């Protein structure tokens, strides 16, 4: 990442374009930030430059890296690096959100995986709800159960797939067991339509 990218946008001023995050994921990113020294924190900021669109009243709405942004906020970090995808500040509020929706720049789905009205998307990162299945999807990628892709909100597609197959009680009760089950589900032929599917495991594991 270029050293010329400025790090100076107030984290507290950033607005989300989705309704949920996986707080398990956020906690992992918080720990990484907390354990990093000043030099390593600067590297983290430059590796996680936040894509954003400028909306009504000049506000910046981030379209990705919500987990990292929420971790920064919860850890009391003041600033982040942002690059602008588009300046839509001239659009009225309703047209702005319709544009985001049709550009795959927002994800108005709640923690149960149900689509809500665009106006229900929180105004602040601190108001993002926890979706444990989004955390499970992140764990699945790190464990090699599926590949990370550039498809917008791919992790939410995996989260919804897992949500329909793993009971929430089991996710809360035994995280490691839930991840193991997610790996088996991800390797099944049933998941072949999902982005980043790595194919069925020949051993059936």
Helices and strands as residue ranges (DSSP letters): E 9-10, G 11-13, E 20-21, H 23-35, H 38-47, E 50-54, G 56-58, E 60-62, H 66-74, E 79-80, E 82-87, H 93-102, G 118-120, G 125-127, E 129-130, H 132-142, H 154-163, H 168-173, H 175-186, G 189-191
